[in-house]
Amino acid sequence: QVQLVESGGGLVQAGGSLRLSCVASGRVFAINRMAWYRQAPGNERDMVASIVSGGTTNYADSVKGRFTISRDFAKNTVTVYLQMNSLKPEDTAVYYCNAYNAANGINYWGKGTPVTVSS
């Protein structure tokens, strides 16, 4: 089992910045990929950014050049960050942390943290 706890969401004006954090605990050694997804009202949950065990990152086209995913390792946890700059009203959504275990095909999800960007 992997537990994910997000933090850092909030209200920000357009052009501002926020940094989201996700602390993963439990069987973190089994995680192959971590990612941030977002879901706006009435929309599907879409991938925003991901980072795999080797460190390679991937971004949705809509956030390239504005968002940066990174991670820190501790003894029993992994923390993944999403630095969001030049925020736009269309970035408004609930942001979810995701961890994927390729060995068993299980996706783990956090409860989400809301981000609201005002114009």
C-alpha positions as CSV (number, residue, x, y, z in Angstrom):
1,Q,0.0,0.0,0.0
2,V,1.0,3.6,-0.7
3,Q,-0.5,6.6,1.0
4,L,-0.5,10.0,-0.7
5,V,-1.1,13.3,1.0
6,E,-1.3,16.5,-1.0
7,S,-0.9,20.1,0.2
8,G,-0.3,23.6,-1.2
9,G,-3.4,24.4,-3.1
10,G,-5.3,27.7,-2.7
11,L,-6.4,30.9,-4.3
12,V,-4.0,32.9,-6.4
13,Q,-4.4,35.7,-9.0
14,A,-3.6,35.1,-12.6
15,G,0.2,35.3,-13.2
16,G,1.0,34.1,-9.7
17,S,2.6,31.0,-8.5
18,L,1.9,28.0,-6.2
19,R,3.8,25.0,-5.2
20,L,2.0,21.7,-4.5
21,S,3.5,19.0,-2.4
22,C,2.7,15.3,-2.2
23,V,4.1,13.0,0.4
24,A,4.1,9.4,-0.4
25,S,4.6,6.8,2.4
26,G,4.2,3.1,2.7
27,R,5.7,0.8,0.0
28,V,7.4,3.7,-1.8
29,F,10.1,1.5,-3.1
30,A,7.5,-0.1,-5.4
31,I,6.6,3.1,-7.1
32,N,7.7,3.4,-10.7
33,R,6.1,6.7,-11.6
34,M,4.5,9.6,-9.8
35,A,2.4,12.3,-11.4
36,W,0.1,15.2,-10.9
37,Y,-3.4,15.1,-12.5
38,R,-6.1,17.8,-12.4
39,Q,-9.8,17.8,-12.8
40,A,-11.9,20.8,-13.4
41,P,-15.7,20.7,-12.9
42,G,-17.4,18.8,-15.8
43,N,-14.1,17.7,-17.2
44,E,-12.1,14.4,-17.1
45,R,-9.1,14.0,-14.9
46,D,-6.0,14.8,-17.0
47,M,-2.3,14.3,-16.5
48,V,-0.4,17.5,-15.9
49,A,3.1,16.3,-15.2
50,S,4.9,13.0,-14.4
51,I,8.3,11.8,-13.2
52,V,9.5,8.2,-13.5
53,S,12.0,6.4,-11.3
54,G,14.9,7.3,-13.6
55,G,14.0,11.0,-13.3
56,T,12.6,11.6,-16.7
57,T,9.7,14.1,-16.7
58,N,6.8,14.6,-18.9
59,Y,4.3,17.5,-19.2
60,A,1.0,18.3,-20.7
61,D,1.4,20.7,-23.6
62,S,-0.8,23.2,-21.8
63,V,1.7,23.6,-18.9
64,K,5.0,23.2,-20.6
65,G,7.4,26.0,-19.6
66,R,5.2,27.0,-16.7
67,F,5.0,24.0,-14.4
68,T,7.9,21.9,-13.0
69,I,7.7,18.5,-11.3
70,S,10.5,17.5,-9.0
71,R,11.0,15.0,-6.1
72,D,12.9,14.5,-2.9
73,F,13.7,11.2,-1.2
74,A,13.8,10.6,2.5
75,K,14.3,7.3,4.4
76,N,10.7,6.1,4.2
77,T,9.0,8.7,2.1
78,V,9.1,10.4,-1.3
79,T,7.9,14.0,-1.8
80,V,6.9,15.2,-5.2
81,Y,6.4,18.8,-5.9
82,L,4.6,20.7,-8.6
83,Q,5.9,24.3,-9.0
84,M,3.3,26.2,-10.9
85,N,4.2,29.6,-12.4
86,S,2.4,32.1,-14.6
87,L,-0.9,30.6,-13.5
88,K,-4.0,31.1,-15.7
89,P,-7.7,30.9,-14.8
90,E,-7.9,27.8,-16.9
91,D,-5.5,26.1,-14.5
92,T,-8.3,26.1,-11.9
93,A,-9.0,22.5,-10.9
94,V,-8.6,20.0,-8.1
95,Y,-5.0,18.6,-8.4
96,Y,-4.5,15.0,-7.5
97,C,-1.2,13.2,-6.8
98,N,-0.8,9.8,-8.4
99,A,1.6,6.9,-7.8
100,Y,1.9,3.9,-10.1
101,N,3.2,0.5,-9.3
102,A,4.1,-1.2,-12.6
103,A,4.6,-4.6,-10.9
104,N,0.9,-5.0,-10.0
105,G,-0.6,-2.3,-12.1
106,I,-2.1,-0.4,-9.2
107,N,-2.6,3.4,-9.3
108,Y,-2.8,5.1,-5.9
109,W,-4.5,8.5,-5.5
110,G,-4.4,11.3,-3.0
111,K,-7.6,13.1,-2.0
112,G,-6.8,16.2,-4.0
113,T,-6.0,19.8,-3.3
114,P,-8.0,22.6,-5.0
115,V,-6.3,25.4,-7.0
116,T,-8.3,28.5,-8.0
117,V,-6.8,31.1,-10.2
118,S,-8.7,34.3,-10.4
119,S,-8.6,36.7,-13.4
